[in-house]
Amino acid sequence: MFLVIFICSIAGFVQAQNTEANKSVLITGANRGLGLELCKQFIKDGYTVYGTARKPSEAVELKATGSIVLQLDVTSEESIEALAESLKGKPLDILINNAGYFGPNKIGTKMDNIHNLTRKEIEMCFAVNTMGPIFVTQALLPNLEMGDTKKIINMSTRSSIISNARGGAWGYRVSKAGLNMVTSTLHGELYKKGFIVVSVAPGHNKTDMGTERGKLMPEESMPLLKKVIEELTPEQSSGFWYYNGKELPW
Ligand SMILES: NC(=O)c1ccc[n+]([C@@H]2O[C@H](COP(=O)([O-])OP(=O)(O)OC[C@H]3O[C@@H](n4cnc5c(N)ncnc54)[C@H](OP(=O)(O)O)[C@@H]3O)[C@@H](O)[C@H]2O)c1
């Protein structure tokens, strides 16, 4: 009897230890910035990590993390189709739609206002920040359906909060507010199938996009964001979560 209990305990322990080793995550825009740091954090915990890059041959740092590097331009139908084809039949637990585009002007500069706004800026922001996550998610739904945790994480920003808008960053703000609606709409369709869909905001980080003015280093914010993602419950689906776990308004 004792022997049976002992063997069962060991089996349970081994299973618990393997839980994360068996999990997989795909992170878009993973060759630099926050995506790269997220890859490092998930690899550290034994996940199978798929990191995407527009130019895999140049993604030296990403390769060095031990991630499986896949080509993806989120604005290209062919690229999204090829990604889905290369992952056919493979379960995916977490999709992080991280790839993002800010626009041609730094925030608050002379050109960053309604007078100088161009159609091209708005179109590119929508193509990367709003339509990208829609069609990447659509293509990877069969993989997510096979996964255990079925989490879709859309990397948004506090700049998308309607009451926060103080002018400027037009394409970025409007397209990320659109991304938040993507989160809500996906939740509406997928929640009953066991999916958890959220928007998250990473805080202002020192990256190419966040610039030197960023208050956080990705090495400090991304472990916290990873924890938020791992601890998400079904009740939190359709919400907007800050990297430190606080809920944000839309
Ligand atoms: N940094 C911050 O303070 C901050 C704050 C709030 C929200 N965010 C959000 O967090 C995410 C990551 O930001 P970050 O600071 O790491 O930005 P980043 O340093 O500018 O990196 C952006 C990443 O997105 C990729 N990307 C851009 N266009 C793409 C496309 N068409 N297809 C595929 N990948 C594309 C880039 O690839 P290439 O190298 O090929 O260009 C790069 O890997 C973004 O969604 C951003 O909006 C960041």
The ligand as an SDF file (V2000), in Angstrom:
LIG
                    3D

 48 52  0  0  0  0  0  0  0  0999 V2000
    8.4170   49.4690  -25.5800 N   0  0  0  0  0  0  0  0  0  0  0  0
    7.3910   49.9990  -24.9690 C   0  0  0  0  0  0  0  0  0  0  0  0
    7.5550   50.8740  -24.0980 O   0  0  0  0  0  0  0  0  0  0  0  0
    5.9840   49.5690  -25.2970 C   0  0  0  0  0  0  0  0  0  0  0  0
    4.9390   50.1750  -24.5790 C   0  0  0  0  0  0  0  0  0  0  0  0
    3.6390   49.7740  -24.8420 C   0  0  0  0  0  0  0  0  0  0  0  0
    3.4050   48.7720  -25.7580 C   0  0  0  0  0  0  0  0  0  0  0  0
    4.4350   48.1930  -26.4440 N   0  0  0  0  0  0  0  0  0  0  0  0
    4.1150   47.1460  -27.4260 C   0  0  0  0  0  0  0  0  0  0  0  0
    4.9280   46.0050  -27.2010 O   0  0  0  0  0  0  0  0  0  0  0  0
    5.2270   45.3530  -28.4420 C   0  0  0  0  0  0  0  0  0  0  0  0
    6.7320   45.2010  -28.5900 C   0  0  0  0  0  0  0  0  0  0  0  0
    7.3040   46.4900  -28.5180 O   0  0  0  0  0  0  0  0  0  0  0  0
    8.8790   46.7510  -28.5610 P   0  0  0  0  0  0  0  0  0  0  0  0
    9.1250   47.9060  -27.7000 O   0  0  0  0  0  0  0  0  0  0  0  0
    9.6100   45.4820  -28.3580 O   0  0  0  0  0  0  0  0  0  0  0  0
    9.0340   47.2350  -30.0860 O   0  0  0  0  0  0  0  0  0  0  0  0
   10.3140   47.2050  -31.0390 P   0  0  0  0  0  0  0  0  0  0  0  0
   11.5470   47.1910  -30.2570 O   0  0  0  0  0  0  0  0  0  0  0  0
   10.0960   48.3030  -32.0320 O   0  0  0  0  0  0  0  0  0  0  0  0
   10.1640   45.7930  -31.7930 O   0  0  0  0  0  0  0  0  0  0  0  0
    9.0640   45.5950  -32.6360 C   0  0  0  0  0  0  0  0  0  0  0  0
    9.0540   44.1560  -33.1190 C   0  0  0  0  0  0  0  0  0  0  0  0
    7.9150   44.0100  -33.9920 O   0  0  0  0  0  0  0  0  0  0  0  0
    8.3750   43.4990  -35.2390 C   0  0  0  0  0  0  0  0  0  0  0  0
    7.5640   43.9090  -36.3810 N   0  0  0  0  0  0  0  0  0  0  0  0
    7.3080   45.1620  -36.8280 C   0  0  0  0  0  0  0  0  0  0  0  0
    6.5690   45.1060  -37.9540 N   0  0  0  0  0  0  0  0  0  0  0  0
    6.3580   43.7850  -38.2050 C   0  0  0  0  0  0  0  0  0  0  0  0
    5.6710   43.0810  -39.2250 C   0  0  0  0  0  0  0  0  0  0  0  0
    5.0600   43.6950  -40.2420 N   0  0  0  0  0  0  0  0  0  0  0  0
    5.6420   41.7290  -39.1600 N   0  0  0  0  0  0  0  0  0  0  0  0
    6.2650   41.0770  -38.1620 C   0  0  0  0  0  0  0  0  0  0  0  0
    6.9570   41.6860  -37.1850 N   0  0  0  0  0  0  0  0  0  0  0  0
    6.9940   43.0250  -37.2070 C   0  0  0  0  0  0  0  0  0  0  0  0
    9.8070   44.0340  -35.3770 C   0  0  0  0  0  0  0  0  0  0  0  0
   10.5050   43.2870  -36.3630 O   0  0  0  0  0  0  0  0  0  0  0  0
   11.6790   43.9770  -37.2570 P   0  0  0  0  0  0  0  0  0  0  0  0
   12.9140   43.9200  -36.4050 O   0  0  0  0  0  0  0  0  0  0  0  0
   11.7490   43.1340  -38.4740 O   0  0  0  0  0  0  0  0  0  0  0  0
   11.2610   45.4020  -37.5440 O   0  0  0  0  0  0  0  0  0  0  0  0
   10.2960   43.8070  -33.9560 C   0  0  0  0  0  0  0  0  0  0  0  0
   10.6400   42.4640  -33.7540 O   0  0  0  0  0  0  0  0  0  0  0  0
    4.5760   46.2110  -29.5350 C   0  0  0  0  0  0  0  0  0  0  0  0
    3.3420   45.6640  -29.9050 O   0  0  0  0  0  0  0  0  0  0  0  0
    4.3850   47.5480  -28.8570 C   0  0  0  0  0  0  0  0  0  0  0  0
    3.3180   48.2830  -29.4110 O   0  0  0  0  0  0  0  0  0  0  0  0
    5.7280   48.5750  -26.2270 C   0  0  0  0  0  0  0  0  0  0  0  0
  1  2  1  0
  2  3  2  0
  2  4  1  0
  4  5  1  0
  4 48  2  0
  5  6  2  0
  6  7  1  0
  7  8  2  0
  8  9  1  0
  8 48  1  0
  9 10  1  0
  9 46  1  0
 10 11  1  0
 11 12  1  0
 11 44  1  0
 12 13  1  0
 13 14  1  0
 14 15  2  0
 14 16  1  0
 14 17  1  0
 17 18  1  0
 18 19  2  0
 18 20  1  0
 18 21  1  0
 21 22  1  0
 22 23  1  0
 23 24  1  0
 23 42  1  0
 24 25  1  0
 25 26  1  0
 25 36  1  0
 26 27  1  0
 26 35  1  0
 27 28  2  0
 28 29  1  0
 29 30  1  0
 29 35  2  0
 30 31  1  0
 30 32  2  0
 32 33  1  0
 33 34  2  0
 34 35  1  0
 36 37  1  0
 36 42  1  0
 37 38  1  0
 38 39  2  0
 38 40  1  0
 38 41  1  0
 42 43  1  0
 44 45  1  0
 44 46  1  0
 46 47  1  0
M  CHG  2   8   1  16  -1
M  END
$$$$
